[in-house]
Amino acid sequence: MANRHRGEIEAQLSGQSYTLCLTLGALAEIEDAYGGEDLLAIAERFETGRIRASDAIRVIGAGLRGAGHDITDGTVANLRAEGGAAGYLRIVAELLRATFAVEEGAPPGKAQALPEPASPGSA
């Protein structure tokens, strides 16, 4: 079972339940994939809502590996999400929100929480 206080989420991929977590190592993997951009720049990029399929593969793959799954991005690219493309985006948004969200009442100037993901039927 996923523990949101540790940044974990549960996701259904190809009919199987997985735990995903962006650990420090997973975050470093994402930084490397984006040419060494810092985490804030990457989070801000995704907050715009402009996420490519390759972004989803990288983030979901890093989250799966961060939670201990031995899986390649090539395998992740072939997994199916309920709701199709909207389902992948929901997983990415939920994982990033679990990782970067700031609790209500945090001082100004801190990272802002990501918006709620759209439900698969509303995208």
Beta strands, then each sheet from edge to edge (+ up, - down):
strand 1: 8-13
strand 2: 16-21
sheet 1: 1+ 2-
end
